[in-house]
Amino acid sequence: MTAAQFLIRASEKILGHYQFLLDTAKSEHERETYAKRIEQERRILDRLLAESDQPARAA
């Protein structure tokens, strides 16, 4: 497993945890907080996926 694959898998796992927390949130404040974190993590995951699709550059 490459570092990029590891980060993608970790990001997907984090999204799952935040989704669970969102689904079980008891207050509107908690729901807003978890929804924002999910959106942030989705942006991170999208960036990781885009970078992993690009061919490796020579250093």
C-alpha positions in Angstrom: 0.0 0.0 0.0 1.4 3.4 -1.0 1.3 6.4 1.2 -1.4 7.9 -1.0 -3.5 4.8 -0.7 -3.1 4.8 3.0 -4.2 8.4 3.3 -7.2 7.9 1.1 -8.3 4.9 3.1 -7.8 6.8 6.4 -9.8 9.7 5.0 -12.7 7.4 4.0 -12.6 5.9 7.5 -12.7 9.3 9.1 -15.7 10.2 6.9 -17.5 7.1 8.2 -16.9 8.0 11.8 -18.1 11.6 11.3 -21.2 10.3 9.5 -22.0 8.1 12.4 -21.5 11.0 14.8 -23.8 13.2 12.6 -26.4 10.5 12.5 -26.4 10.2 16.3 -26.0 13.9 17.2 -28.3 15.1 19.9 -28.2 18.8 19.2 -28.3 21.1 16.2 -24.9 22.5 17.2 -23.4 19.0 17.1 -25.1 18.3 13.7 -23.7 21.5 12.3 -20.2 20.8 13.6 -20.1 17.3 12.2 -21.6 18.4 8.8 -18.8 21.0 8.5 -16.1 18.4 9.4 -17.6 16.0 6.8 -17.4 18.7 4.2 -13.8 19.5 5.1 -12.8 15.8 5.0 -14.6 15.3 1.6 -12.5 18.2 0.2 -9.3 16.5 1.5 -10.4 13.2 0.1 -11.2 14.7 -3.3 -7.7 16.4 -3.3 -6.0 13.1 -2.4 -7.9 11.2 -5.2 -7.1 13.9 -7.7 -3.4 13.8 -6.8 -3.3 10.0 -6.9 -4.7 10.1 -10.4 -1.9 12.3 -11.7 1.2 10.5 -12.9 4.2 10.6 -10.5 6.6 13.4 -11.2 10.3 13.0 -11.3 12.0 14.9 -8.4 
